[in-house]
């Protein structure tokens, strides 16, 4: 299979460099989204996940994982800020 995320990342870099030179806020947003997309894709590759596997498993485990991540990160941040 073709790693399309690399092409999307390169397109985001080109857009940010040549087309969005006068709008730095928008360029930063596009760059941030490209980086997050690359991170998520690398996680999926490392975990041997694909869209087919995610569809087969369903949304419930994904929602539970995101909820667990949110609870842990928010509680950790609260602990750090309060203590």
N, C-alpha and C positions, 0 to 999 in steps of 0.2 A: 504494500500500500504506500501511497505517497504522503509524506508528512506535510500536509497543507499548512500547518501552523507556521512553518518556516517562511512560506511565501507571504502569509498574512503579516508576519512580523516585519519582513523586509518592506512590504507595502506601507506599513505604518511608519517605518523609519523614513522612507522616501517622502511620504506626505508631510511628516513633521519637519523634515529638512528643507524641502523646496516649496511647498505650497502654503504652509502655515507659519512662515517666517514672521509675518506681521501680526499674528494672533497667538502670542505665546501661551495664553491660558488654554486655548483649544488644543494646541500642540501638546501641552503637558497632559491634558486629559486623554488624548489619543495614545500618547506614549505610555501612560499609566495602564490603560486598558490592554494595550499590546503586551506589556510585561506581565500583567495578571493572567492574560490568556496563555502566554507561554508557560508560566508557572503551573497553571492548572493542567495543561497538556503534558508537561513533564511529569507531574504527579500521576496522571492516568497511565502514561507509558511505564513509569516505575512500578505502579501497582498492577500492571497488566490488565488494565480496564479498557473497555471500548464502549462505543455507543450501543452495540448489540448486547453486551453484558449488562449495561445499565438498564436497558429496556427490559431484559429478561428478569432481572432482580426486582424492578419496580421502583417507585418513588419513595415508599415508606422507609427503607433503610437509609436512603440518601437524606431524607428530611430528618430522620433521627440523628444521623451523623452531624448534620449542620446544626441542629438544635443542641446537641451535646457540646460541639465546638463553641457555640455561642455562650452556653452556660459556663463552661470552664474559663473561657477568655474574659467574660464580664466579671465573674467572681474573682479571678486572679487580679484583674485591674482594680477592682474594688478593694481587695486586700492590700495591694501595693499602695493605693492612694490613701487608705485609712490608717494603715499602720506604718 
